[in-house]
Each structure stands twice: as C-alpha cells, then as structure tokens.
Amino acid sequence: MSILAWLVVGLIAGFIASKIINKRGEGVIMDIVLGVVGAIVGGFIFNFFGHSAPTGINLYSIFVAVIGAIVVLLAYHAVVGRRV
C-alpha cells in the first residue's frame, strides 16, 4: 500500500478501534498511529491464520486493521493501566 493509503486506513481503523475500546477517540495523530500499527499487527495475525494481509483502501483492509488496532489498544491499556 502507498503511504497515503496506510494513513487513510490507519485513521479509519484507529478511530473505530478506539471507539470500540474507549468509547471515545484518542485524537487524530494517535488514531492514525494506532491504525497503522494495528494494520501491521492485524496483517501478521491474519497471515498466521492463513488469510491475506491488507492490500489497499477496501473493507477487508479496514477490518484487518481494526482487529489489529483493537489488539494493540488492549495491550497498550494493559501496560499503561498497570503503571498508573
């Protein structure tokens, strides 16, 4: 995917994941970072189970990125929640 596609999918996926987990957004920059990292993590997870990784701006890529972003967000809250 191109950089622009990663940013668009990252923004959408990060926003959806933070709405699912937190019931509020994390902010535009954090949503993009969360979504891009989530797309990478989601790609690894889906490849592990025999499915393809995100390929562009489509519903499948957003779904994979949202699943990955939820995993990343849960891990983030587990680590930060224990430190506070």
N, C-alpha and C positions, 0 to 999 in steps of 0.2 A: 504494500500500500504506500501511497505517497504521504509526505508529511502532513499535507492538508487533510487527507482522508483520516489519518491517525488522530489529528486534532478534533475533527468533527465527530468521529465515532467515540473518541475519548470524552468529549464534552457531554454527549448524549448519554453514554453508558455511565459515566461518573455521576451525573445528575440523577439518573434513575436509581442507581445503587445507593446513593446517599439518601434519597427519598425513602427507599425501602428500609434501610437500616436505621437512619436517624430521624426520619420524618421531616427533615429539612436539608437543604443543600449545604455543601461545605464551602461554597464560594467558587467563582468561575475558574480560577487557576487550580485550586485543589481538585475540583471536579474533573478538569482536563487531565491532570497528572494521575489521579485515581483511575480514570477511564483508560488511559494509555497503558498504565501498569497493569490494570485489570485485563486489557485485551491481550497483553503478553502472557499473563498468568493463565487466563482463560484458554489461550491457544495451546499452552503446554498441557493443561488439564484435558482439553478435548482431543489433542493428539495422543495423549496417553490412553484414552478410551477408544481410539481408532477413528475419530472424526477429523475433519479438516479444520485448519486454523482460520482466523478472519482473513478475508480476501479483498475487501473494499467497503464502500458505503452501501450496505444492504442490511436487511433484518437479521440474517444469520450472524453477521459480524457484530452487530449491536448486541444480540443475545449472548454471544460468547463473551464479549467484553463486559456485559453487565454481570454475568456469572463470575467472571474473574475479579471484577471490581468488588463484588459482594464478599468474596473470599479475602481479598486484600483489606477491605474495610473492617471486616470482623477481626482479622489478625492485628490490624492497627489499633483497634479499640481494646483488644485483649492486652497488648503490650503497654499502651499509654494508660489504660484504665488501672493497671497494676502499679504504675509508677506514682500515680497521684494519690 
